Every structure is written in C-alpha cells, then in structure tokens.
Amino acid sequence: MLLLGSTLNPIFVYYSDMKTRFLWEFIAPESIFHAALVDIRAARAYAMPQHDHDFHELLFVLSGRAIHRTSMSDFEMSPHTLILIRPRDAHSIVVPRGGSLRYLNLAFRSSLWRNFLALATAAEPLESSAVAPHRAVPDEAAAGLRADFECMLRAWHEGATALWPLLQLWSQAVPLLLQHDISAGPSTTGLEYAPDWLRCGADAMRGGANLRGGVTQLQALCGVSAGHLARTLKGQCGQSPREWILARRLERAARLLATTPLAVEEIGRDCGFANSAYFYRTFAREFGQTPRTYRLAARQRVAP
C-alpha cells in the first residue's frame, strides 16, 4: 500500500508522467521550486515507475530504507541519504515488502541550478559524473540540512518565491555531495533484500558470458523454476527476469563504451545483443543517445 499525504499528492501525480514538463506549467507555474514530503509504506514490494524529467531534484531521507535505481547505479537509501537527481537520471525507487520510506523532495528549475554551479565552479563534477551524486550525510550535518529542507517545504505551502532559502540549501548540499565517490561503479543486481540464492545468481551475471545466456542462464545459476524466479524477482525489484537482464546488459554496455576501445558492435554482442540494430535502438531509448555519442561524451568528461 502506498500512503499519500496532502503534501505528496502533487508530486505523486507528476511521477506518473515520464517527462513531467507540466510540473511548472500546471502545478507550480510561477514558482522556482516545488517541495513535498513523501511517505511510502509498502504492504507489498513497491517499485516506483522509472521516470525522468526536465528539472533537477534533491532528495533527503528521513526514515526507512529502499533501493534507488537509475540506469547507471543502484544504491541504498537509508536515513540521512542525500541524492541529487539530474534530468538525464531516469530513476525509480524500490521499497521492499513490509518496508517504508519517508523523505523530503525538492524540485527546482535546472536553469537556476546551472547558474548557481557556474558561480560554484568546484561543483561541476556533480553534473558530469556518470553516477547520480549521493552521500550519507554525517549526523552533525544532518540536522541543519533537514531544517533547510523543511524551510523549503513551508515556503512552498505558504506560496513564498524568495530565492535565498533555496541558495542556502544548495550551499549546504553541494559541499556534502562533492564528497561522494563519483567513480563508484553501479551495483549489478539491485537485489540487496533478495534471498541468498537470488543474490548469488544475480552476482554471477556480472560477466558477459552469463549475460549472453540471458534468462535461461540466470535461472540455472539460481537453481529454481522459471515461475519461482519470475515471482521472486518481480516481488523484490518490480522487474521481470527479461527486464532485469536487459538492464544489466545495458549497464555493462555503458561501462564498456566508456572504458574500452572495443567496437560498438563487439560490445553489443559481448553484452548479449545479437542484433546490432536492436542494440542501438534499445541503448538510445535507455540513455537518450546512441552508443557512439555516449562514448564520445564519456571520453570528453574524462579528457575534455
């Protein structure tokens, strides 16, 4: 069950739209930000639909645990986790069965954020890193950061549009986020709450040989029936075995494109895409650019 409080209703509505441009057009047409308190309580495993948008977000976890998933990384959301979501970070949140998650969410116009980063020149890595910037905020800094988020929530409900509270929050959040490990690779499973047999089988799918074997190979590594695998995987992360395998193949392809000189077609075959056209089409749909364009952009981030 997903419990929606009055502060959550608007933000839950725009989660259902994959591009969400109407956040500024209809919900907050005259505002520079939107704030919400999100409270998820899952009687069954809950997976928020993966979505992207044309603005930036900051998330600050108050209580509970979940998995935050993007195309490039899976990581745990726990109390005091701070996350920056950029427009290119198509993301979702997975809450295990019987679990809960409560967090403060702040959405703001990307144009303002980029102007702020232009002044804080040291903050550029937050936009160029492959992994969505995130950090477990130390206890000594968490109280002040939470107070800044709650100030923004009050300002939203009171209709305030002053810029200085937002600048104050950014000034607190950026130094914390700059301490995250931007080189950290993605989790290849996203199954931190799964049974041991599933986690072990999923970990073994890291390599190209097993990925090329697809769902059949995953089932063999897990040692369970196809139905049991499908039910368990769906309950744990909201994906079918085919969807989960496809996500892992695309993650591996993105890493190989960014870190090796292998030909694009060779990378596609290594990751289990027998058809080059399907690889190009699927990769472009996931990452918003072709494999070749992705490779060039990754190289420019390393050696501009």
RODO-2510 file (C-alpha; in nm, 4 decimals, decimal comma):
residues 304
     n   res          X          Y          Z
     1     m     0,0000     0,0000     0,0000
     2     l     0,1220     0,3497    -0,0791
     3     l     0,0025     0,6109     0,1668
     4     l    -0,0357     0,9574     0,0158
     5     g    -0,0474     1,2567     0,2463
     6     s    -0,1633     1,6009     0,1405
     7     t     0,1939     1,7097     0,0767
     8     l     0,2515     1,4118    -0,1519
     9     n    -0,0414     1,4336    -0,3890
    10     p     0,1061     1,6833    -0,6410
    11     i     0,4443     1,5167    -0,6580
    12     f     0,2904     1,1702    -0,6968
    13     v     0,0876     1,2990    -0,9911
    14     y     0,3943     1,4151    -1,1795
    15     y     0,5788     1,0900    -1,1099
    16     s     0,3289     0,9234    -1,3441
    17     d     0,4420     1,1371    -1,6398
    18     m     0,7743     1,0301    -1,7921
    19     k     0,8826     1,3814    -1,8941
    20     t     0,6853     1,5831    -1,6373
    21     r     0,7111     1,9196    -1,8083
    22     f     0,3711     2,0080    -1,6691
    23     l     0,5181     2,0431    -1,3164
    24     w     0,5999     2,4046    -1,3994
    25     e     0,3142     2,4547    -1,6442
    26     f     0,0304     2,3447    -1,4167
    27     i     0,1413     2,2686    -1,0596
    28     a     0,3957     2,5428    -0,9974
    29     p     0,3685     2,7853    -1,2929
    30     e     0,5023     3,0883    -1,1060
    31     s     0,7421     2,9172    -0,8674
    32     i     1,1130     2,8447    -0,8932
    33     f     1,0789     2,5231    -0,6896
    34     h     0,8384     2,2570    -0,5675
    35     a     0,8691     2,0814    -0,2294
    36     a     0,6998     1,7708    -0,0902
    37     l     0,7105     1,5259     0,1964
    38     v     0,6901     1,1738     0,0510
    39     d     0,5706     0,8867     0,2700
    40     i     0,5700     0,5346     0,1200
    41     r     0,4531     0,2340     0,3222
    42     a     0,4596    -0,0881     0,1246
    43     a     0,2447    -0,3820     0,2359
    44     r     0,3797    -0,5451    -0,0809
    45     a     0,7056    -0,4748    -0,2593
    46     y     0,6692    -0,1370    -0,4281
    47     a     0,8611    -0,0109    -0,7319
    48     m     0,8037     0,3464    -0,8452
    49     p     0,7784     0,3589    -1,2273
    50     q     1,1102     0,4683    -1,3752
    51     h     1,0809     0,8257    -1,4992
    52     d     1,2831     1,1287    -1,5994
    53     h     1,2022     1,4996    -1,6122
    54     d     1,3267     1,8375    -1,7260
    55     f     1,4278     1,9729    -1,3846
    56     h     1,6668     1,8851    -1,1001
    57     e     1,5730     1,7276    -0,7668
    58     l     1,7278     1,6877    -0,4241
    59     l     1,6070     1,4013    -0,2012
    60     f     1,6813     1,3758     0,1705
    61     v     1,5772     1,0556     0,3511
    62     l     1,4191     1,0953     0,6946
    63     s     1,3442     0,7317     0,7785
    64     g     1,3088     0,3844     0,6301
    65     r     1,5102     0,2040     0,3650
    66     a     1,4797     0,1469    -0,0083
    67     i     1,6843     0,0999    -0,3244
    68     h     1,7352     0,3975    -0,5527
    69     r     1,7737     0,2831    -0,9115
    70     t     1,8961     0,4642    -1,2235
    71     s     2,0294     0,3270    -1,5495
    72     m     2,3844     0,3720    -1,4175
    73     s     2,3629     0,2810    -1,0487
    74     d     2,1669     0,1103    -0,7736
    75     f     2,2325     0,2161    -0,4163
    76     e     2,0628     0,2023    -0,0799
    77     m     1,8502     0,4866     0,0529
    78     s     1,8738     0,4996     0,4317
    79     p     1,8226     0,7760     0,6918
    80     h     2,0250     1,0907     0,6102
    81     t     2,0944     0,9865     0,2489
    82     l     2,1140     1,2931     0,0235
    83     i     2,0668     1,2431    -0,3530
    84     l     2,0884     1,4783    -0,6495
    85     i     1,8736     1,3727    -0,9463
    86     r     1,9585     1,5356    -1,2787
    87     p     1,7328     1,5432    -1,5867
    88     r     1,9320     1,2632    -1,7513
    89     d     1,8990     1,0364    -1,4458
    90     a     1,5913     0,8299    -1,5307
    91     h     1,5238     0,6814    -1,1883
    92     s     1,2909     0,4822    -0,9670
    93     i     1,2650     0,3814    -0,6013
    94     v     1,2116     0,0236    -0,4843
    95     v     1,0726    -0,0381    -0,1337
    96     p     1,0798    -0,3987    -0,0061
    97     r     0,7657    -0,5766     0,1094
    98     g     0,6623    -0,4532     0,4523
    99     g     0,9075    -0,1658     0,4312
   100     s     0,8674     0,2094     0,4386
   101     l     1,0422     0,5210     0,3183
   102     r     0,9914     0,8818     0,4207
   103     y     1,1855     1,1582     0,2505
   104     l     1,1822     1,5259     0,1664
   105     n     1,1830     1,6103    -0,2032
   106     l     1,2802     1,9407    -0,3591
   107     a     1,2410     2,0014    -0,7345
   108     f     1,3833     2,3168    -0,8917
   109     r     1,4384     2,4708    -1,2313
   110     s     1,7541     2,3458    -1,3994
   111     s     1,8394     2,6896    -1,5394
   112     l     1,8753     2,8325    -1,1877
   113     w     2,0795     2,5347    -1,0726
   114     r     2,3222     2,5676    -1,3627
   115     n     2,3659     2,9376    -1,2923
   116     f     2,4473     2,8504    -0,9323
   117     l     2,7036     2,5907    -1,0423
   118     a     2,8640     2,8440    -1,2743
   119     l     2,9420     3,0510    -0,9656
   120     a     3,0460     2,7497    -0,7565
   121     t     3,2957     2,6287    -1,0159
   122     a     3,4191     2,3418    -0,7971
   123     a     3,0738     2,1845    -0,8198
   124     e     3,0998     2,0916    -1,1896
   125     p     3,1645     1,7191    -1,1148
   126     l     2,8086     1,6953    -0,9850
   127     e     2,6824     1,7392    -1,3411
   128     s     2,9483     1,5392    -1,5236
   129     s     2,9634     1,2262    -1,3069
   130     a     2,8109     0,9122    -1,4537
   131     v     2,6589     0,8073    -1,1202
   132     a     2,3823     1,0160    -0,9618
   133     p     2,5592     1,2069    -0,6802
   134     h     2,4603     1,0785    -0,3374
   135     r     2,6015     1,0799     0,0153
   136     a     2,5234     0,9514     0,3613
   137     v     2,5215     1,2842     0,5461
   138     p     2,7092     1,2782     0,8809
   139     d     2,4929     1,3207     1,1887
   140     e     2,6492     1,6570     1,2710
   141     a     2,5342     1,7991     0,9355
   142     a     2,2013     1,6164     0,9009
   143     a     2,0007     1,8335     1,1416
   144     g     2,0907     2,1575     0,9646
   145     l     2,0223     2,0090     0,6219
   146     r     1,6844     1,8767     0,7329
   147     a     1,5953     2,2198     0,8711
   148     d     1,6767     2,3755     0,5325
   149     f     1,4577     2,1213     0,3518
   150     e     1,1706     2,1819     0,5939
   151     c     1,2101     2,5558     0,5425
   152     m     1,1612     2,4992     0,1697
   153     l     0,8556     2,2808     0,2380
   154     r     0,6984     2,5562     0,4484
   155     a     0,7840     2,8153     0,1844
   156     w     0,6142     2,6047    -0,0825
   157     h     0,2929     2,5700     0,1178
   158     e     0,2930     2,9402     0,2028
   159     g     0,3437     3,0397    -0,1597
   160     a     0,6798     3,2062    -0,0982
   161     t     0,9027     3,2546    -0,4023
   162     a     1,2170     3,4068    -0,2471
   163     l     1,5390     3,2674    -0,3866
   164     w     1,7621     3,2984    -0,0826
   165     p     1,6304     2,9904     0,1104
   166     l     1,6995     2,7782    -0,1979
   167     l     2,0515     2,9220    -0,2288
   168     q     2,1095     2,8473     0,1380
   169     l     2,0071     2,4833     0,0940
   170     w     2,2225     2,4455    -0,2171
   171     s     2,5175     2,5939    -0,0303
   172     q     2,4740     2,3260     0,2363
   173     a     2,4097     2,0368    -0,0036
   174     v     2,6820     2,0927    -0,2650
   175     p     2,9862     2,0521    -0,0342
   176     l     2,8323     1,7340     0,1045
   177     l     2,7587     1,5890    -0,2387
   178     l     3,1066     1,6718    -0,3661
   179     q     3,2390     1,4183    -0,1171
   180     h     3,0530     1,1278    -0,2804
   181     d     3,2519     0,8717    -0,4776
   182     i     3,1784     0,9709    -0,8387
   183     s     3,3914     0,6849    -0,9654
   184     a     3,1881     0,4206    -0,7895
   185     g     3,0536     0,1641    -1,0297
   186     p     2,6906     0,0588    -1,0348
   187     s     2,5549    -0,2332    -0,8429
   188     t     2,4895    -0,5126    -1,0893
   189     t     2,1996    -0,6635    -0,9008
   190     g     1,9840    -0,4106    -0,7178
   191     l     1,8696    -0,7040    -0,5008
   192     e     2,0037    -0,6140    -0,1580
   193     y     1,6908    -0,7516     0,0123
   194     a     1,6638    -1,0663    -0,2003
   195     p     1,7107    -1,4288    -0,0834
   196     d     2,0681    -1,5573    -0,0911
   197     w     2,0034    -1,7844    -0,3906
   198     l     1,8850    -1,4904    -0,5999
   199     r     2,1625    -1,2552    -0,4939
   200     c     2,4282    -1,5177    -0,5654
   201     g     2,2790    -1,5971    -0,9043
   202     a     2,2493    -1,2281    -0,9895
   203     d     2,6092    -1,1564    -0,8841
   204     a     2,7264    -1,4293    -1,1180
   205     m     2,5597    -1,2433    -1,4058
   206     r     2,8236    -0,9688    -1,3971
   207     g     3,0296    -1,1211    -1,6785
   208     g     2,9493    -1,1127    -2,0470
   209     a     2,9348    -1,4920    -2,0834
   210     n     2,6498    -1,5307    -1,8350
   211     l     2,4709    -1,2213    -1,9623
   212     r     2,4756    -1,3667    -2,3108
   213     g     2,2960    -1,6709    -2,1681
   214     g     2,0059    -1,4475    -2,0675
   215     v     1,7134    -1,5582    -1,8546
   216     t     1,7905    -1,9266    -1,9048
   217     q     2,1383    -1,8797    -1,7585
   218     l     2,0066    -1,6768    -1,4645
   219     q     1,7556    -1,9498    -1,3842
   220     a     2,0295    -2,2158    -1,3988
   221     l     2,2546    -2,0127    -1,1678
   222     c     1,9713    -1,9630    -0,9192
   223     g     1,8649    -2,3293    -0,9309
   224     v     1,4912    -2,2621    -0,9162
   225     s     1,1971    -2,2947    -1,1526
   226     a     1,1205    -2,0242    -1,4082
   227     g     0,7977    -1,9346    -1,2280
   228     h     0,9619    -1,9078    -0,8865
   229     l     1,2401    -1,6911    -1,0300
   230     a     0,9907    -1,4599    -1,2018
   231     r     0,7713    -1,4214    -0,8924
   232     t     1,0627    -1,3567    -0,6588
   233     l     1,2380    -1,1120    -0,8880
   234     k     0,9152    -0,9215    -0,9520
   235     g     0,8441    -0,9033    -0,5799
   236     q     1,1939    -0,7850    -0,4922
   237     c     1,2598    -0,5202    -0,7567
   238     g     0,9453    -0,4877    -0,9676
   239     q     1,1067    -0,6310    -1,2818
   240     s     1,0545    -0,9473    -1,4816
   241     p     1,3648    -1,1635    -1,5455
   242     r     1,3771    -1,0359    -1,9039
   243     e     1,3596    -0,6718    -1,7905
   244     w     1,6252    -0,7288    -1,5241
   245     i     1,8612    -0,8966    -1,7720
   246     l     1,8126    -0,6166    -2,0243
   247     a     1,9010    -0,3548    -1,7618
   248     r     2,2197    -0,5437    -1,6684
   249     r     2,3184    -0,5758    -2,0349
   250     l     2,2757    -0,2040    -2,0897
   251     e     2,4743    -0,1226    -1,7742
   252     r     2,7615    -0,3407    -1,8937
   253     a     2,7466    -0,1905    -2,2420
   254     a     2,7660     0,1617    -2,0994
   255     r     3,0721     0,0721    -1,8901
   256     l     3,2492    -0,0905    -2,1843
   257     l     3,1734     0,2060    -2,4101
   258     a     3,3180     0,4467    -2,1552
   259     t     3,6263     0,2461    -2,0570
   260     t     3,7377     0,0296    -2,3528
   261     p     3,8281     0,0790    -2,7211
   262     l     3,6132    -0,2181    -2,8307
   263     a     3,3975    -0,1609    -3,1380
   264     v     3,0355    -0,0748    -3,0651
   265     e     2,9065    -0,3839    -3,2430
   266     e     3,1503    -0,6028    -3,0478
   267     i     3,0306    -0,4542    -2,7211
   268     g     2,6710    -0,5243    -2,8182
   269     r     2,7499    -0,8897    -2,8884
   270     d     2,9518    -0,9215    -2,5662
   271     c     2,6525    -0,7992    -2,3663
   272     g     2,4072    -1,0373    -2,5333
   273     f     2,2638    -0,8253    -2,8147
   274     a     2,2795    -1,0497    -3,1200
   275     n     2,1191    -0,7830    -3,3396
   276     s     2,3153    -0,4571    -3,3767
   277     a     2,0111    -0,2538    -3,4773
   278     y     1,8223    -0,3704    -3,1670
   279     f     2,1256    -0,2827    -2,9505
   280     y     2,1441     0,0696    -3,0956
   281     r     1,7706     0,1238    -3,0593
   282     t     1,7478    -0,0103    -2,7040
   283     f     2,0585     0,1758    -2,5855
   284     a     1,9318     0,5043    -2,7309
   285     r     1,5935     0,4595    -2,5631
   286     e     1,7600     0,3965    -2,2243
   287     f     2,0342     0,6602    -2,2331
   288     g     1,8867     0,9194    -2,4677
   289     q     2,1766     0,8937    -2,7142
   290     t     2,3362     0,6389    -2,9436
   291     p     2,6221     0,4188    -2,8207
   292     r     2,8737     0,6180    -3,0280
   293     t     2,7502     0,9517    -2,8936
   294     y     2,7551     0,8134    -2,5395
   295     r     3,1169     0,7007    -2,5875
   296     l     3,2256     1,0427    -2,7156
   297     a     3,0534     1,2193    -2,4255
   298     a     3,2159     0,9850    -2,1732
   299     r     3,5613     1,0497    -2,3202
   300     q     3,5069     1,4244    -2,3125
   301     r     3,4164     1,4087    -1,9431
   302     v     3,7462     1,2347    -1,8717
   303     a     3,9649     1,4365    -2,1110
   304     p     3,7814     1,7493    -2,2280
***
